[in-house]
Structure formats: structure tokens, C-alpha cells
Amino acid sequence: MKYFIFIFTLTFFSLSVFSQDFWEQINNPGAQIYDITVDPQGRIYLATSNINTGGVYRSDDNGETWQHKSNGIPYPYTRAIAFYRDSTLFTSLFSKLYRTYDLGENWQLVYEHFPEATSFDVIRCGFDSIILAGGENSRGMLRSVDNGETWENVLNLSNPDHYEHVEDICFGPGNSIYACTSYTNVWSDEQPKVYRSDDFGKTWIPFFSLATPSAYYSLEIDNNGRLLVGGWSGIYRYDFVLQQWEHIPINTSVRDIIVVPDNRIFLACDQNGAFRGVLLSEDGGDTYSTVINSGLISNHASEFEVTLDGRLLMNQSSKSIYRSNDAIFTDIDSPILVNELLNCFPNPFINYFILKSKVNKPMHVELFNNLGFLMR
């Protein structure tokens, strides 16, 4: 039995006090930025849109300079980008998906869907080999397990009364994956949902929805293993042990969430007529009372990423990119190489092998067999 709890609080925002501005604006390629990703070597990639200068960009010097990397992509309107493994990335162009094997130097088409207008605005890679692309209508979710060679449609959102659109995808504990949606029209009585898959994304079921108008934009797992859903009116938090939802009301739309191991949580917020910018929780997500907008020219926030040296990147869904002056993740750059011998049985593994980390940041992991050969 599931229970739903509303936590009603009066939220007073306080301005952060730092010896310097929290944010600094970095160079940008001059196009509308829709998505950011960072590879394990620290290269930064942008999916951008502009009739003259849009497409994929890569920075090899932490955002100081940008190189246009759209060879093979016919139009300058990329929407999502994700690093997969090795030198492989994926990006989207409306209803098409492209793949690169050489860090963006050359792209090849791996999926397209016609005639229905579909926009794949989120791509996520996880569980070693699973690639998910979130779209809308009949192509709500595509899934690939063979490096993007073939794609299976695993979530049909087609409905004559509304256009339901996948906003974010999150890989959770165990075999679970979560996806959240919003609507691109408002004339339906149906409400957006959070969907859940317990079989590595093969099938999906509704997991959470409200009877009142809402929209869900972002997903994350906090340090206590709870699911965080950023919505139109704050955070919805699910405790898997208690099997209950909590609503933490905030007068804004939460567009992105990033969880830091020291119990801090940052929210990217943007809503007309409400709070805009970055909010910080220092109590594990019970309250979000600190405003982190110092250094921003305009108070907008849409998306976070983390640089190799542990600093936050923030996209405003505009031409501007900001970076935190200080590292947020301070316990990830250890010069010590950690080797630990694991006794794994049977050998080879029957289904899969999962390595988990409490550090909420991409890491480079190499797995060797007992002969010293690199397995992954």
C-alpha cells in the first residue's frame, strides 16, 4: 500500500554569501544551447540550434574555445547529446538519432522516424549497454542494447487528445529506470506521469501522477536512495522503503537536479512569474532556502553538468553557459589508483555485473580477468 504525504512549509529564500561570485560566465559558440555532456577525459559537448551556427560543439580546454563538430549532420538543429563509452556519443536531430565513434569528428545516422513529427530531447546511457532516447507521441521511448545499431520502441505515448513528451530519464537502483513527462498542449484532462521500468527498460508502467495540473521535468536519486522528481511546483520525493511520496513545495519549476555526496542538492529553476535561478539545499533536500544566483547576468537555469575537476556547468537554455568558481565535488580527484581483487562466480558471469559508487559523478572503471586482460 502506498501513502502520499504533503509537507507544507513556508519557504524563505536567503541569498548566498561567498567571497566571490558563485558563477562565472564562460565562452560559448553563439548558438542556442539545448544540452550538455562531459566525457571521462573532461571534453565538453554541446547540442545547439541556430540556422547559421547550430549543431554539435566540443571543447577540449574546459570551455575556453569551441570546435564545430557536425560532419554528417545535415541540419544545425541538434537537441540532445550523450556520451556512451570509449569515443562514442549520440545526438538527436528532431526525429533522427546520430552516432559518432570518434568524439564527434564524424556522425552517422542510426535511426529516423517518418512521417510523424517527433523530437528526441533526452538521451541517457546506463547499465553498461543500454541507450534510451526519450521522445513523444508513438515514439515515447526508444531502446538500444547493441551500440545503437538497432532501436526498439518501448513506450508508446500516442493519444489523440494530447502530446505527451519525455523530459528526463534516470537509472535507479536494481534494474529500475524512471522517465518523466510533460505535455506540449493543455486541452486534455489527462496528466503527465512518472513511468517506471523494472526490466532494464523493456517495458514501462505509470508510477506517479497527480489529479491536479502538473508537469515533470527532472529526475535524480538522492544520497538516501530516494527518487527525486522535479515538477511544476517543486520536488516530489519517493521513499522506496516506506513506499510513500512527499511533496516539497517550491514556487517554481524544477528543470534539473544535481546531488552532491556531502548532502547538498542543487536545483535549476525557471518558470514565468515565479523564482528563476539556482536553489541549494544543505539538509539533504528537506528545504531549499539558499539562492545561488551571484554572477548570473540573468536569473535563468535549465541544466547542470559536472566538469572533470568537480565544478558545476549550468546551461540557461540560451546562448549562455556558466561554471561555478569553486569545485562542488571535492572528493573525486584522488591521485591514488585503487585496485581491489573481486572473487566473481560463475566465470563468465551469467547475466551482468554491476559496479556501484556513492559518488554522483561519471568515473572511469576498467574490469580485468584473472589473466590480466581488459574485459570492459
C-alpha positions as CSV (number, residue, x, y, z in Angstrom):
1,M,0.0,0.0,0.0
2,K,1.4,3.4,-0.9
3,Y,0.9,6.6,1.0
4,F,1.2,10.1,-0.1
5,I,2.3,12.8,2.3
6,F,2.3,16.6,1.7
7,I,4.9,18.6,3.6
8,F,3.6,22.1,3.9
9,T,6.3,24.6,4.7
10,L,6.9,28.3,4.4
11,T,10.0,28.8,2.3
12,F,12.1,31.9,2.8
13,F,14.9,32.2,0.3
14,S,18.2,33.6,1.6
15,L,20.9,34.9,-0.6
16,S,24.2,33.0,-0.6
17,V,27.3,34.8,0.8
18,F,30.6,33.9,-0.9
19,S,33.9,35.7,-1.1
20,Q,33.4,35.8,-4.8
21,D,30.5,35.2,-7.2
22,F,29.4,31.6,-7.3
23,W,29.1,31.6,-11.1
24,E,31.3,32.8,-13.9
25,Q,30.2,33.0,-17.5
26,I,32.4,31.1,-19.9
27,N,32.8,31.3,-23.7
28,N,30.0,29.9,-25.8
29,P,29.7,29.2,-29.6
30,G,26.9,31.7,-30.1
31,A,24.0,29.2,-30.7
32,Q,21.0,28.3,-28.6
33,I,22.2,25.5,-26.2
34,Y,19.8,22.7,-25.5
35,D,22.0,20.0,-23.9
36,I,25.5,19.5,-22.4
37,T,27.5,16.4,-21.7
38,V,31.1,15.8,-20.4
39,D,33.2,12.7,-21.3
40,P,35.6,11.0,-18.8
41,Q,38.6,13.0,-20.2
42,G,36.8,16.3,-19.5
43,R,35.9,17.3,-23.0
44,I,32.6,19.2,-23.1
45,Y,30.0,18.7,-25.8
46,L,27.0,20.9,-26.7
47,A,23.9,20.2,-28.7
48,T,22.8,23.5,-30.1
49,S,20.3,25.0,-32.5
50,N,20.8,28.0,-34.8
51,I,20.1,28.5,-38.5
52,N,23.7,29.5,-39.2
53,T,25.8,28.3,-36.3
54,G,23.9,25.4,-34.7
55,G,24.9,21.7,-34.4
56,V,27.3,19.9,-32.1
57,Y,30.3,21.7,-30.5
58,R,33.2,20.3,-28.5
59,S,35.6,22.0,-26.1
60,D,38.9,20.4,-25.3
61,D,40.0,23.1,-22.9
62,N,37.2,23.3,-20.4
63,G,35.1,25.8,-22.3
64,E,37.7,28.3,-23.3
65,T,37.3,27.5,-27.0
66,W,34.7,25.6,-29.1
67,Q,35.1,23.5,-32.2
68,H,32.1,22.8,-34.5
69,K,31.7,19.0,-34.9
70,S,28.7,18.4,-37.1
71,N,30.2,16.5,-40.0
72,G,27.4,14.1,-41.2
73,I,24.5,16.0,-39.5
74,P,22.6,17.8,-42.3
75,Y,20.8,20.5,-40.3
76,P,22.0,22.8,-37.5
77,Y,19.3,21.9,-35.0
78,T,20.6,19.2,-32.5
79,R,18.6,18.8,-29.3
80,A,20.2,16.2,-27.1
81,I,23.7,14.7,-26.7
82,A,25.1,11.9,-24.5
83,F,28.4,10.2,-24.0
84,Y,28.2,6.4,-24.2
85,R,31.6,4.8,-23.9
86,D,35.2,5.0,-25.3
87,S,34.9,7.6,-28.1
88,T,31.2,7.1,-28.8
89,L,28.4,9.7,-28.4
90,F,24.8,10.0,-29.6
91,T,22.9,13.1,-30.6
92,S,19.4,13.9,-31.9
93,L,18.1,16.0,-34.7
94,F,14.3,16.1,-34.5
95,S,13.1,12.5,-35.2
96,K,16.6,11.3,-36.1
97,L,19.4,9.9,-34.0
98,Y,23.1,10.1,-34.9
99,R,26.2,8.3,-33.5
100,T,29.9,9.1,-33.6
101,Y,32.8,6.8,-32.9
102,D,35.5,9.5,-32.9
103,L,34.5,12.1,-30.3
104,G,32.2,14.0,-32.7
105,E,34.5,14.2,-35.7
106,N,32.1,12.3,-37.9
107,W,28.4,11.4,-37.3
108,Q,26.3,8.7,-38.9
109,L,22.5,8.3,-39.0
110,V,21.4,5.3,-36.9
111,Y,17.6,6.0,-36.6
112,E,14.9,8.0,-38.2
113,H,11.1,8.1,-38.0
114,F,8.7,9.4,-40.5
115,P,6.1,10.8,-41.1
116,E,5.1,11.6,-37.5
117,A,6.8,14.7,-36.1
118,T,8.9,13.5,-33.1
119,S,11.6,15.3,-31.2
120,F,14.1,13.2,-29.2
121,D,15.0,15.7,-26.5
122,V,16.8,13.4,-24.0
123,I,19.3,10.6,-24.4
124,R,20.6,8.6,-21.5
125,C,23.1,5.7,-21.3
126,G,23.4,3.3,-18.4
127,F,23.6,-0.2,-17.1
128,D,26.7,-0.8,-19.3
129,S,25.0,-1.2,-22.6
130,I,21.5,0.4,-22.5
131,I,20.8,3.5,-24.6
132,L,17.5,5.3,-24.2
133,A,16.1,8.1,-26.2
134,G,13.1,10.0,-24.9
135,G,10.6,11.4,-27.5
136,E,6.9,11.9,-27.8
137,N,3.7,10.5,-29.4
138,S,4.1,6.9,-30.6
139,R,7.9,7.2,-30.1
140,G,7.9,8.0,-26.4
141,M,11.0,5.9,-25.7
142,L,13.5,4.1,-27.9
143,R,15.9,1.5,-26.5
144,S,19.1,0.1,-27.9
145,V,21.4,-2.6,-26.5
146,D,23.7,-3.1,-29.4
147,N,25.6,0.2,-29.5
148,G,22.8,2.0,-31.4
149,E,22.7,-0.4,-34.4
150,T,19.0,-1.2,-33.8
151,W,16.3,0.5,-31.8
152,E,13.1,-0.8,-30.2
153,N,10.1,1.4,-29.4
154,V,9.4,0.5,-25.8
155,L,7.0,3.3,-24.7
156,N,4.1,4.5,-26.9
157,L,2.6,7.8,-25.7
158,S,0.3,8.3,-28.7
159,N,-3.0,9.9,-27.7
160,P,-5.4,11.9,-30.0
161,D,-6.1,14.4,-27.2
162,H,-2.6,15.4,-26.1
163,Y,1.1,15.3,-26.9
164,E,3.0,13.7,-24.0
165,H,6.7,14.3,-24.1
166,V,9.5,12.6,-22.2
167,E,11.6,15.2,-20.3
168,D,14.1,13.1,-18.4
169,I,15.3,9.6,-17.8
170,C,17.1,8.3,-14.7
171,F,18.7,4.9,-14.0
172,G,17.7,3.9,-10.4
173,P,18.7,1.1,-8.0
174,G,18.5,-2.5,-9.1
175,N,17.0,-3.0,-12.6
176,S,14.8,0.1,-12.4
177,I,14.7,3.0,-14.7
178,Y,12.5,6.1,-14.5
179,A,11.1,8.6,-17.0
180,C,9.1,11.7,-16.5
181,T,6.8,13.6,-18.9
182,S,5.1,16.9,-19.7
183,Y,2.5,17.9,-22.2
184,T,3.0,20.2,-25.2
185,N,-0.7,21.2,-25.1
186,V,-3.1,21.8,-22.2
187,W,-6.5,20.9,-23.5
188,S,-6.6,17.3,-22.1
189,D,-7.8,16.2,-18.7
190,E,-5.1,13.6,-18.6
191,Q,-2.0,14.4,-16.6
192,P,1.7,13.8,-17.2
193,K,3.3,10.9,-15.4
194,V,6.5,9.4,-14.0
195,Y,7.0,6.0,-15.6
196,R,8.9,3.1,-14.2
197,S,10.7,0.1,-15.8
198,D,11.9,-2.9,-13.7
199,D,13.4,-4.9,-16.6
200,F,16.2,-2.6,-17.9
201,G,13.8,-0.5,-20.0
202,K,12.0,-3.2,-21.9
203,T,8.5,-2.4,-20.5
204,W,7.1,0.6,-18.7
205,I,4.2,1.3,-16.3
206,P,2.9,4.5,-14.8
207,F,4.5,5.1,-11.4
208,F,3.2,8.5,-10.3
209,S,0.7,11.1,-11.5
210,L,-1.4,13.8,-9.9
211,A,-5.0,14.6,-10.5
212,T,-4.2,18.4,-10.5
213,P,-2.4,20.1,-13.4
214,S,1.3,19.5,-13.2
215,A,4.4,18.7,-15.3
216,Y,7.6,16.7,-14.5
217,Y,10.9,17.9,-15.9
218,S,13.8,16.2,-14.0
219,L,14.8,13.0,-12.1
220,E,17.6,12.1,-9.7
221,I,18.4,9.7,-6.9
222,D,19.4,11.4,-3.6
223,N,22.1,10.2,-1.1
224,N,19.4,8.3,0.8
225,G,18.3,6.3,-2.2
226,R,15.1,8.2,-2.7
227,L,13.7,9.2,-6.1
228,L,13.5,13.0,-6.7
229,V,11.1,14.3,-9.3
230,G,11.4,17.9,-10.3
231,G,8.0,19.3,-11.2
232,W,5.9,22.4,-11.9
233,S,5.5,23.2,-8.2
234,G,8.6,21.9,-6.5
235,I,10.0,18.4,-5.7
236,Y,8.2,15.1,-5.3
237,R,10.2,12.6,-3.3
238,Y,9.6,8.9,-3.2
239,D,10.9,6.7,-0.3
240,F,11.3,3.1,-1.6
241,V,11.5,1.7,2.0
242,L,8.3,3.4,3.2
243,Q,6.7,3.3,-0.2
244,Q,5.4,6.8,0.1
245,W,5.6,10.1,-1.7
246,E,6.3,13.5,-0.2
247,H,5.7,16.9,-1.8
248,I,8.2,19.6,-1.1
249,P,6.6,22.8,-2.5
250,I,8.7,25.4,-4.1
251,N,7.3,28.3,-6.1
252,T,8.9,27.4,-9.4
253,S,9.5,24.7,-11.9
254,V,12.5,22.4,-11.2
255,R,14.2,21.8,-14.5
256,D,17.2,19.9,-13.3
257,I,18.6,18.4,-10.1
258,I,22.2,17.5,-9.0
259,V,23.0,15.7,-5.8
260,V,26.4,16.1,-4.1
261,P,27.7,13.4,-1.7
262,D,28.0,15.9,1.2
263,N,24.2,16.1,1.4
264,R,23.8,19.3,-0.7
265,I,21.3,19.3,-3.6
266,F,21.2,22.0,-6.3
267,L,18.1,22.8,-8.3
268,A,17.9,24.6,-11.7
269,C,14.7,26.5,-11.7
270,D,12.9,28.5,-14.4
271,Q,9.2,29.5,-14.5
272,N,7.4,32.6,-15.8
273,G,6.1,34.6,-12.9
274,A,8.0,32.5,-10.3
275,F,11.5,32.1,-9.0
276,R,14.3,31.7,-11.6
277,G,17.8,30.6,-11.0
278,V,19.6,28.1,-8.7
279,L,18.4,26.9,-5.3
280,L,20.5,25.0,-2.8
281,S,19.5,22.5,-0.1
282,E,22.1,21.8,2.7
283,D,19.9,19.4,4.6
284,G,19.6,16.6,2.2
285,G,16.6,18.1,0.3
286,D,14.1,18.9,3.1
287,T,14.4,22.6,2.5
288,Y,15.7,24.7,-0.4
289,S,16.2,28.1,1.1
290,T,19.5,29.4,-0.4
291,V,19.7,31.3,-3.6
292,I,22.8,30.7,-5.7
293,N,22.5,33.4,-8.4
294,S,25.6,35.5,-7.8
295,G,27.5,36.0,-11.0
296,L,24.5,35.4,-13.3
297,I,23.7,38.2,-15.8
298,S,20.1,36.9,-16.0
299,N,18.4,34.6,-13.5
300,H,17.6,31.5,-15.5
301,A,18.7,27.9,-15.0
302,S,17.9,24.9,-17.1
303,E,20.5,22.1,-16.9
304,F,23.6,21.1,-14.8
305,E,26.7,19.1,-15.7
306,V,29.9,18.4,-13.8
307,T,33.4,19.1,-15.1
308,L,36.3,16.8,-14.7
309,D,37.6,19.0,-11.8
310,G,34.3,18.8,-9.9
311,R,32.8,22.2,-10.9
312,L,29.2,22.8,-12.0
313,L,28.3,23.7,-15.5
314,M,25.0,25.4,-15.9
315,N,23.0,25.8,-19.1
316,Q,20.3,28.5,-19.2
317,S,18.6,27.2,-22.4
318,S,20.0,30.2,-24.2
319,K,23.4,31.1,-25.6
320,S,24.9,31.5,-22.1
321,I,26.9,28.9,-20.2
322,Y,28.1,29.4,-16.6
323,R,30.6,27.5,-14.4
324,S,31.0,27.5,-10.7
325,N,34.2,29.2,-9.5
326,D,34.7,26.5,-6.9
327,A,34.6,22.8,-7.1
328,I,31.3,21.3,-5.8
329,F,32.6,17.7,-5.9
330,T,35.8,17.8,-3.8
331,D,36.4,14.1,-3.2
332,I,36.7,12.7,-6.7
333,D,40.2,13.6,-7.9
334,S,42.3,11.2,-5.8
335,P,45.7,10.5,-7.4
336,I,45.6,7.1,-5.8
337,L,44.9,4.2,-8.1
338,V,42.5,1.8,-6.3
339,N,42.9,-1.9,-7.1
340,E,40.6,-4.4,-5.5
341,L,40.5,-8.1,-6.3
342,L,36.9,-9.4,-6.6
343,N,36.1,-13.1,-6.5
344,C,33.3,-13.4,-9.1
345,F,31.4,-16.7,-9.6
346,P,30.4,-18.1,-12.0
347,N,33.0,-17.1,-14.5
348,P,32.0,-15.8,-17.0
349,F,29.1,-14.0,-15.3
350,I,25.7,-15.4,-16.2
351,N,23.8,-12.1,-16.9
352,Y,25.6,-8.9,-15.9
353,F,28.0,-7.4,-13.5
354,I,27.2,-4.1,-11.8
355,L,29.7,-1.7,-10.1
356,K,28.0,0.9,-7.9
357,S,29.5,4.1,-6.5
358,K,28.2,6.6,-4.0
359,V,30.0,9.4,-5.9
360,N,27.4,11.0,-8.1
361,K,29.7,11.6,-11.0
362,P,30.9,9.6,-14.0
363,M,34.0,7.6,-13.4
364,H,36.4,5.6,-15.4
365,V,36.2,1.9,-14.5
366,E,38.3,-0.9,-16.0
367,L,37.5,-4.6,-15.4
368,F,40.2,-7.2,-16.0
369,N,40.0,-11.0,-15.9
370,N,42.4,-13.2,-13.8
371,L,44.8,-13.3,-16.8
372,G,45.2,-9.6,-16.8
373,F,43.2,-9.0,-20.0
374,L,40.9,-6.0,-20.1
375,M,37.2,-7.1,-20.2
376,R,35.5,-3.7,-20.2
